[in-house]
Amino acid sequence: MTEPACQYVVINYNAGHLLRAAVESMVVDAAAANDATPSEPLVIVVDNASTDGSPDAIRDLPHVRVI
């Protein structure tokens, strides 16, 4: 397994209404930046005990880890 060319860490607290769009934007930007050497990005979302269901908004996205 190769290391992702782009890796992001996002700290989240009750930003579910913004979180999915932000993560999707990171994935699009990573794809654009890696035209020469395509690689899947890794987005790690650190959730600070959100009560708005933020993690559920992104769990289905590929290449995302929620901790």
N, C-alpha and C positions, 0 to 999 in steps of 0.2 A: 504494500500500500504506500502510495506516495503522499508526501506532505502537501496540503492545500497551498496554492500560491498566495491566496488571500485569506487572512483570518481576521475575524472581528470579534470583539467582546462588547456586549451591550449590557449596561446596568439598567434594570427596569423596576419601577414601582408604580403600579396602577396606571400604566400608560397603554392599556390594551387597544384603545381607539387609534393610537399612533404606531404601535409596535409592529404590526404586520406590514404596513406600508414601508416602514423603515428597513425591516429585514429584507423585504422583496427588492428594495432599492439597492441594498448592499450586494445582493446576488447579481443583479443586472450590471452594476458597476464592476464587479469582479470579472464577469464574463467579458465585458468590453476591454478591461485592462489586460486580459490574458489571451488576446487573439493569437499571439505568436506561440504560446504554450498553454493550450487549454487545460484548465484544472478546475475542479469543483471547489468552491469556497467553503469555509467553515465559519458559521456564525454561532457563537456561544452567548446565550442570554442568561444572565445572572438575575434571577428574580428575587426581590427583597420582600417576600411574603405578601405579594399583591392580593387584594381582596376583590378585584374586578374581573378575575378570570383571564388575565393577560396571557399566561402560558398556554391556555387552551386555544388562543387565537393564532398561535404559530406552530403548535406541535405537529401539524400535518405537512409543514414545509420541509423539503429535503435539505440536508446539510445544516440543520439547525439542532443544537443541543441546548436543552434548558436545564439549568442547575439552580 
